[in-house]
Amino acid sequence: MREAWGAYKLEQKDREEKRLPGLENFTSDQLFFMSFGNMWCETKSLGALASQLQNDPHSPAPVRVKATLSNMKEFQEAFKCQKGSKMVNEDKCIVW
C-alpha cells in the first residue's frame, strides 16, 4: 500500500485536482484510501468468518484494511485522525 501511495502521489504531482460528481466533499487523497477499503469490502456470516479464522491463514478483510491504514501517517493526515483514534497506531509497523 505504501508503494501504491508513492506512485499515486508521483503521478498526481503538478496535476489539477478534479472532483467526482457526488463525492465533492472528499479530497483525492481520501478517495485513494477509500478505494483501497472498497476493494476489500465484503459481507460474511458469523459462521463464514469463524470458518475463515480456523482454516485460512489470511486475515479477514476488515483487519487487512484497518491494520494497513492505521499504520500509515498519510491516511491519518488525509482524514485528520486524532491521536487515540482507532485508526492511529502509535507503534507503527513500517516494513518498506
Sequence and secondary structure as in RCSB ss.txt:
>XXXX:A:sequence
MREAWGAYKLEQKDREEKRLPGLENFTSDQLFFMSFGNMWCETKSLGALASQLQNDPHSPAPVRVKATLSNMKEF
QEAFKCQKGSKMVNEDKCIVW
>XXXX:A:secstr
 HHHHHHHHHHHTT      TT TTS HHHHHHHHHHHHT     HHHHHHHHHH SS  HHHHHHHHHHT HHH
HHHTT  TTSTT  SS     
